[in-house]
Amino acid sequence: MCTISAYKNQRAALLRQLATLAVATSSLWPTAEAKDPDDVLPQCEALQVAVSLPQVAGATLYGELCVRADRIPSAVQLLVHGATYNSYYSDWPYRPSFYSYVRQMTGAGYATFNIERLGYGRSTHPDSTLVTLQNGTEALHQVVEKLRSGEIGGHAFSRVIWVGHSLGTLYGWLEASVSKDVDAFVLTGLLHTVKPSWLALAFQSAYSANLDPKFATSGFDAGYLTFKPGTRGPLFYWAPGAQPDVIALDERLKDSVSGTEFGAAVPLFNSPPAQTAPSRAIRVPTLLVLGEHDRVVCDEDGLVCTQYNVAQQETPYYSQEARLHVLIAPNTGHDLQLHETAPVTGGEILDWLSKELGAEGSASE
């Protein structure tokens, strides 16, 4: 198991410079009198959640549990990031009032638990060969169970909503295949077919993380990969809909990915047979959100990403009980949360959650 102290210190220093959200120093669960919602920022608690995994002794996943300061929600959104990202994707430190999904959702009354998956960020980094889809799924499943039981933050949530991005969407498929303990899925940035040209670009752009200046002192083994400097824009963004400063910051905040994990994931999003796809196990309301110009799947040798085209392709991969609904964010690339349409997309997600879960979805207890 490698050391990640240098990486953590570097990231912490950068986030301090950007003046991110304050972490509450008092008890997370509020007792204060309610305030005007526009004046309320979330209270957040940083946690290390113990998980039991084969061959990974003492594993923990880092996560930040956030709630509005004036209420105790009954529902929590579990935010699951993609490859070479971590929790910063959903709680963007630059202009957080605009880009932070955490702020938008907690402002609407939900709790969020913004996780860093096994092998990412401040979570345990075992040998890269142990960062498998099986271990990753089991770790996240234990997090869901602990959110329901009250072992995370001291409050038992009656509803858990899975919000996955990219590889976090794939983990949502896998979670549904092993358990039925999620009440709704919001799946973003991934279909069951990706563009051959994007896969080729991704493999050309990847190299061992220990060759990258950011991770040179991380102690990662050679099986941890990252993308070469200057490649995140072409991989993840639709330039007309994103700010150059955001893309530049993404380059500075980037994380790594286990080659073992990513290699095992490719067959699951490279046109697998629909009837055996793990996503068929989803039996609860499911929202699929995609950028109109997501370079992973859209344009060129991919789909023309309209709501109709995406629904036609993806519906066979989901059960009727999922009641799959497709949302296309215009003028947006792969990283929906890091484009200028982010607040509007978040509002559409909130509207869908309200329709599917009702007012009780985010109600206070």
Backbone torsions as a table, in degrees:
resi	resn	phi	psi	omega
1	MET	NA	127.2	-171.4
2	CYS	-89.7	166.1	176.9
3	THR	-90.9	140.8	178.9
4	ILE	-125.1	19.6	-175.1
5	SER	-63.4	-39.5	-179.4
6	ALA	-63.9	-42.2	178.7
7	TYR	-63.1	-45.5	-178.4
8	LYS	-62.9	-41.2	-179.5
9	ASN	-64.7	-40.7	179.3
10	GLN	-62.3	-45.8	-178.5
11	ARG	-66.4	-41.5	-179.2
12	ALA	-62.2	-40.7	179.7
13	ALA	-63.5	-41.5	179.4
14	LEU	-64.3	-43.4	-178.3
15	LEU	-66.9	-34.2	176.3
16	ARG	-63.4	-39.4	179.9
17	GLN	-63.2	-30.7	-176.2
18	LEU	-88.9	-0.9	176.9
19	ALA	54.4	63.1	-180.0
20	THR	-75.6	-179.3	-179.8
21	LEU	-55.2	140.6	176.7
22	ALA	-72.4	140.7	174.9
23	VAL	-93.9	129.1	-176.3
24	ALA	-62.4	137.3	177.4
25	THR	-96.6	-12.8	177.7
26	SER	-99.4	-174.5	180.0
27	SER	-56.8	138.0	-177.8
28	LEU	-63.1	-41.4	-170.5
29	TRP	-81.7	119.6	-167.8
30	PRO	-78.4	149.4	171.4
31	THR	-125.7	-1.4	-175.7
32	ALA	-69.1	155.0	176.6
33	GLU	-64.5	145.2	-176.6
34	ALA	-62.3	146.1	176.8
35	LYS	-118.8	172.4	172.7
36	ASP	-57.5	129.9	-177.9
37	PRO	-54.1	-33.6	-178.8
38	ASP	-67.7	-17.9	-178.2
39	ASP	-98.0	-1.0	-171.2
40	VAL	-101.0	122.9	172.1
41	LEU	-101.5	156.3	-179.3
42	PRO	-70.8	148.4	166.6
43	GLN	-95.2	133.1	-174.6
44	CYS	-126.8	145.0	178.6
45	GLU	-126.8	123.9	177.8
46	ALA	-84.9	129.9	-173.2
47	LEU	-135.0	147.6	167.6
48	GLN	-109.6	116.8	-175.7
49	VAL	-100.3	119.8	179.2
50	ALA	-71.2	134.8	175.8
51	VAL	-131.8	147.9	-178.1
52	SER	-103.9	116.4	-176.2
53	LEU	-133.6	144.4	177.4
54	PRO	-60.8	130.4	174.4
55	GLN	68.1	6.8	177.9
56	VAL	-123.5	83.8	-175.3
57	ALA	-68.8	137.6	174.4
58	GLY	66.1	28.3	-176.3
59	ALA	-69.2	142.0	174.0
60	THR	-135.8	150.4	172.1
61	LEU	-113.0	131.1	176.7
62	TYR	-82.4	139.0	175.1
63	GLY	-153.8	158.4	177.4
64	GLU	-119.5	117.4	179.8
65	LEU	-95.3	120.4	-176.1
66	CYS	-125.0	139.8	174.9
67	VAL	-139.7	160.1	171.3
68	ARG	-67.1	149.5	-173.7
69	ALA	-71.9	-9.2	-173.2
70	ASP	-115.7	11.8	-178.1
71	ARG	-159.4	158.9	174.2
72	ILE	-111.2	108.2	-176.7
73	PRO	-74.4	156.9	173.4
74	SER	-93.3	-15.5	-177.5
75	ALA	-121.2	142.4	178.1
76	VAL	-124.2	139.3	172.9
77	GLN	-98.1	121.1	175.6
78	LEU	-89.5	115.0	-173.9
79	LEU	-97.9	117.9	-171.6
80	VAL	-121.1	112.1	-172.8
81	HIS	-79.3	175.8	-179.9
82	GLY	-99.2	-170.3	-178.3
83	ALA	-71.0	139.6	-177.9
84	THR	63.9	16.7	172.5
85	TYR	-120.7	174.3	169.0
86	ASN	-149.0	-151.4	-171.4
87	SER	-64.9	-17.0	-178.6
88	TYR	-64.2	-24.5	-178.6
89	TYR	-57.3	-43.6	-176.8
90	SER	-90.5	-9.3	178.5
91	ASP	-134.8	64.1	-172.3
92	TRP	-60.3	127.6	-172.8
93	PRO	-77.8	-16.7	178.8
94	TYR	-94.3	126.1	-176.5
95	ARG	47.5	58.1	-175.1
96	PRO	-62.4	-28.1	178.2
97	SER	-64.5	-19.4	178.9
98	PHE	-100.8	-45.8	-170.6
99	TYR	-97.5	-17.8	-172.0
100	SER	-78.4	114.4	174.1
101	TYR	-64.4	-36.9	179.2
102	VAL	-57.9	-47.7	-179.4
103	ARG	-62.8	-41.7	-177.5
104	GLN	-65.9	-42.6	-176.7
105	MET	-74.4	-40.9	177.6
106	THR	-67.3	-34.4	175.9
107	GLY	-61.9	-28.7	178.5
108	ALA	-86.0	-2.9	174.8
109	GLY	109.6	-2.6	177.8
110	TYR	-87.1	154.1	162.4
111	ALA	-86.2	152.4	172.5
112	THR	-127.3	141.2	169.8
113	PHE	-120.8	106.1	-172.3
114	ASN	-95.2	99.6	-168.3
115	ILE	-91.6	155.0	165.6
116	GLU	-114.5	121.7	-171.4
117	ARG	-71.1	168.1	177.3
118	LEU	-54.3	127.3	179.4
119	GLY	87.6	11.7	-177.6
120	TYR	-130.4	150.9	169.4
121	GLY	51.3	-123.2	-177.0
122	ARG	-98.8	11.1	173.8
123	SER	-85.5	169.8	-179.6
124	THR	-59.4	136.2	174.6
125	HIS	-113.1	90.9	175.0
126	PRO	-77.4	-177.1	169.3
127	ASP	-50.5	138.4	-173.8
128	SER	-58.8	-26.9	179.8
129	THR	-70.4	-14.4	177.9
130	LEU	-94.1	-5.1	173.5
131	VAL	-86.6	78.8	-176.4
132	THR	-104.0	165.3	174.5
133	LEU	-62.0	-36.0	179.9
134	GLN	-65.0	-48.8	179.5
135	ASN	-66.1	-40.3	179.1
136	GLY	-62.9	-41.3	178.9
137	THR	-66.4	-44.5	-178.9
138	GLU	-63.3	-40.9	179.1
139	ALA	-61.8	-45.1	-179.9
140	LEU	-68.7	-35.5	176.9
141	HIS	-61.6	-41.0	177.9
142	GLN	-64.9	-34.1	176.1
143	VAL	-63.8	-44.1	177.7
144	VAL	-58.3	-46.4	179.9
145	GLU	-59.9	-40.7	-177.7
146	LYS	-73.5	-29.9	172.9
147	LEU	-64.1	-37.5	-179.8
148	ARG	-74.4	-32.9	-174.8
149	SER	-86.3	-12.7	-178.0
150	GLY	91.9	7.1	179.6
151	GLU	-75.3	-12.4	176.9
152	ILE	-110.0	110.5	177.8
153	GLY	79.9	-0.3	176.8
154	GLY	76.4	17.5	-179.9
155	HIS	-136.5	128.1	179.8
156	ALA	-87.4	117.7	178.6
157	PHE	-86.2	135.5	-179.8
158	SER	-83.1	-18.3	178.3
159	ARG	-135.7	137.8	176.6
160	VAL	-122.8	125.4	178.6
161	ILE	-112.0	123.9	-179.9
162	TRP	-87.8	121.7	176.2
163	VAL	-118.3	102.1	-176.4
164	GLY	-109.1	146.8	173.7
165	HIS	-123.6	127.7	175.1
166	SER	57.7	-114.3	178.3
167	LEU	-63.6	-24.4	173.3
168	GLY	-66.9	-26.6	172.2
169	THR	-69.5	-44.3	177.8
170	LEU	-59.4	-39.8	176.8
171	TYR	-65.4	-28.9	172.9
172	GLY	-63.6	-42.3	175.0
173	TRP	-57.1	-45.8	-176.5
174	LEU	-68.7	-37.6	177.5
175	GLU	-59.2	-43.6	180.0
176	ALA	-64.6	-27.7	-178.5
177	SER	-77.1	-15.4	-179.1
178	VAL	-113.4	-14.1	-176.2
179	SER	-157.7	161.8	178.8
180	LYS	-120.4	41.8	-173.1
181	ASP	-107.1	17.9	175.2
182	VAL	-112.8	138.0	-174.0
183	ASP	-90.3	-23.0	177.8
184	ALA	-162.8	152.9	178.6
185	PHE	-121.2	130.2	167.7
186	VAL	-112.4	109.7	-171.8
187	LEU	-114.0	120.4	-174.2
188	THR	-123.5	147.8	167.6
189	GLY	71.4	22.8	177.3
190	LEU	-157.5	133.4	170.6
191	LEU	-115.9	-176.0	179.2
192	HIS	-90.5	4.2	174.6
193	THR	-137.6	128.4	176.3
194	VAL	-115.5	161.6	-177.6
195	LYS	-74.0	132.5	173.7
196	PRO	-56.5	-36.2	-179.1
197	SER	-66.7	-34.5	178.5
198	TRP	-71.3	-42.9	177.6
199	LEU	-58.7	-42.5	179.0
200	ALA	-62.2	-43.4	178.7
201	LEU	-63.8	-40.5	179.9
202	ALA	-62.1	-45.3	-179.6
203	PHE	-68.0	-35.5	177.2
204	GLN	-67.9	-30.9	-175.0
205	SER	-86.9	-11.4	-175.3
206	ALA	-90.6	147.5	169.5
207	TYR	-154.7	171.4	-179.0
208	SER	-59.5	132.8	-176.9
209	ALA	-60.0	-30.8	-178.1
210	ASN	-70.7	-5.4	173.0
211	LEU	-90.9	-9.4	-177.3
212	ASP	-90.2	136.9	-179.4
213	PRO	-54.2	-34.7	-178.0
214	LYS	-64.0	-36.0	-173.0
215	PHE	-108.5	13.4	-173.9
216	ALA	-59.0	-31.7	-178.9
217	THR	-108.1	16.6	-174.5
218	SER	-74.7	-26.9	-173.4
219	GLY	82.1	6.9	178.4
220	PHE	-63.9	142.7	173.5
221	ASP	-75.6	170.1	-172.1
222	ALA	-66.5	-12.9	179.3
223	GLY	-80.9	-9.3	171.3
224	TYR	-84.0	126.5	-176.1
225	LEU	-113.7	159.5	169.2
226	THR	-146.8	177.6	178.7
227	PHE	-98.2	141.8	-177.6
228	LYS	-61.0	151.1	178.9
229	PRO	-54.8	139.6	177.0
230	GLY	85.5	4.4	-176.2
231	THR	-104.3	-9.5	-174.7
232	ARG	-70.3	-33.1	176.7
233	GLY	-58.8	-56.2	178.2
234	PRO	-62.5	-29.2	-177.5
235	LEU	-78.7	-39.7	-163.9
236	PHE	-123.9	-4.5	-171.2
237	TYR	-125.8	150.5	166.2
238	TRP	-102.7	101.7	-168.0
239	ALA	-53.5	-39.9	179.7
240	PRO	-63.9	-16.9	-178.0
241	GLY	-110.3	12.0	-176.8
242	ALA	-134.4	151.0	178.9
243	GLN	-85.7	134.7	177.5
244	PRO	-55.2	-34.8	179.4
245	ASP	-64.5	-33.9	178.4
246	VAL	-68.1	-44.6	179.7
247	ILE	-63.7	-41.0	179.0
248	ALA	-63.5	-40.4	178.5
249	LEU	-68.0	-36.4	176.2
250	ASP	-58.6	-40.2	177.2
251	GLU	-60.2	-37.6	-178.1
252	ARG	-75.6	-31.3	-175.5
253	LEU	-92.9	-4.6	-171.2
254	LYS	-52.3	154.0	178.1
255	ASP	-116.8	-168.8	-179.4
256	SER	-114.1	-179.9	176.2
257	VAL	-148.4	141.7	175.3
258	SER	-71.7	130.0	175.2
259	GLY	-61.1	-32.9	177.0
260	THR	-62.2	-47.1	-179.4
261	GLU	-62.8	-50.0	-175.3
262	PHE	-67.8	-39.9	179.3
263	GLY	-61.1	-38.3	178.7
264	ALA	-73.0	-24.4	-178.2
265	ALA	-77.1	-31.7	-172.6
266	VAL	-53.1	-46.7	-179.5
267	PRO	-61.4	-22.7	-178.0
268	LEU	-79.6	-17.8	176.5
269	PHE	-122.3	20.2	-179.8
270	ASN	-116.4	58.7	178.6
271	SER	59.6	54.7	176.4
272	PRO	-73.0	163.9	174.1
273	PRO	-60.9	131.9	-174.6
274	ALA	-63.1	-40.0	-172.7
275	GLN	-69.5	-21.1	179.6
276	THR	-106.6	5.0	-179.5
277	ALA	-68.7	138.4	-180.0
278	PRO	-61.2	-26.0	179.2
279	SER	-63.3	-20.2	177.6
280	ARG	-63.4	-18.1	-179.1
281	ALA	-77.6	-11.9	-179.8
282	ILE	-68.2	126.8	-178.2
283	ARG	-125.3	21.0	-179.3
284	VAL	-129.8	164.7	-177.4
285	PRO	-53.5	136.6	-174.1
286	THR	-134.9	127.2	175.1
287	LEU	-109.6	128.4	177.5
288	LEU	-110.1	120.0	-175.6
289	VAL	-118.1	130.5	-176.0
290	LEU	-140.3	143.0	172.2
291	GLY	-74.8	141.6	-178.7
292	GLU	-57.0	-32.4	-178.2
293	HIS	-120.7	41.6	175.4
294	ASP	-64.8	112.2	-174.8
295	ARG	-65.7	-17.2	180.0
296	VAL	-69.7	-34.8	-172.5
297	VAL	-130.7	-18.5	-169.2
298	CYS	-105.7	157.6	172.1
299	ASP	68.2	174.7	177.5
300	GLU	47.6	-115.7	-178.4
301	ASP	-89.0	18.4	178.0
302	GLY	-116.2	-156.2	-179.7
303	LEU	-78.3	152.0	157.6
304	VAL	-81.0	107.9	-164.7
305	CYS	-84.4	75.1	168.9
306	THR	-95.3	163.3	178.0
307	GLN	-57.9	-42.2	-178.8
308	TYR	-64.1	-49.1	-176.7
309	ASN	-62.5	-43.1	-179.5
310	VAL	-66.2	-42.7	179.1
311	ALA	-62.8	-40.5	179.1
312	GLN	-61.4	-41.9	-179.3
313	GLN	-72.7	-42.1	-168.2
314	GLU	-89.4	-25.2	-176.7
315	THR	-53.2	-40.7	178.8
316	PRO	-62.1	-18.1	-178.0
317	TYR	-87.9	0.6	-178.1
318	TYR	-130.1	152.7	178.2
319	SER	-76.2	163.9	175.2
320	GLN	-62.8	-33.9	-179.5
321	GLU	-63.6	-23.7	178.9
322	ALA	-69.5	-21.8	-179.4
323	ARG	46.1	53.7	-172.8
324	LEU	-55.5	127.5	174.7
325	HIS	-121.3	134.0	-176.9
326	VAL	-107.9	133.5	176.2
327	LEU	-123.8	126.7	177.6
328	ILE	-108.8	123.2	177.7
329	ALA	-89.4	117.4	-176.4
330	PRO	-70.2	152.0	175.5
331	ASN	53.4	39.6	-173.1
332	THR	-135.6	143.7	177.7
333	GLY	-98.8	-153.1	-173.0
334	HIS	-65.5	-47.6	-177.1
335	ASP	-82.2	82.2	-174.3
336	LEU	-55.4	-38.6	-174.0
337	GLN	-73.1	-13.2	-174.7
338	LEU	-111.1	15.7	174.0
339	HIS	-107.6	167.9	-174.9
340	GLU	-70.4	-12.2	177.0
341	THR	-87.0	1.9	-172.2
342	ALA	-53.2	-48.5	-178.4
343	PRO	-63.1	-36.1	179.2
344	VAL	-68.8	-42.7	177.6
345	THR	-60.8	-43.7	177.1
346	GLY	-60.3	-39.0	177.2
347	GLY	-63.9	-37.7	176.9
348	GLU	-65.7	-38.7	177.2
349	ILE	-63.2	-43.6	178.1
350	LEU	-61.2	-41.2	178.5
351	ASP	-61.1	-43.5	-179.7
352	TRP	-65.0	-43.4	178.9
353	LEU	-60.8	-41.0	179.4
354	SER	-62.6	-40.6	179.7
355	LYS	-67.9	-39.3	-174.7
356	GLU	-83.6	-37.4	-176.0
357	LEU	-105.3	-13.2	-179.2
358	GLY	76.5	-178.3	-178.8
359	ALA	-60.8	-27.5	-177.9
360	GLU	-70.9	-12.4	-178.8
361	GLY	-56.7	-38.4	-179.8
362	SER	-121.8	16.8	-174.5
363	ALA	-64.9	149.5	175.2
364	SER	-76.4	155.2	176.8
365	GLU	-109.8	NA	NA
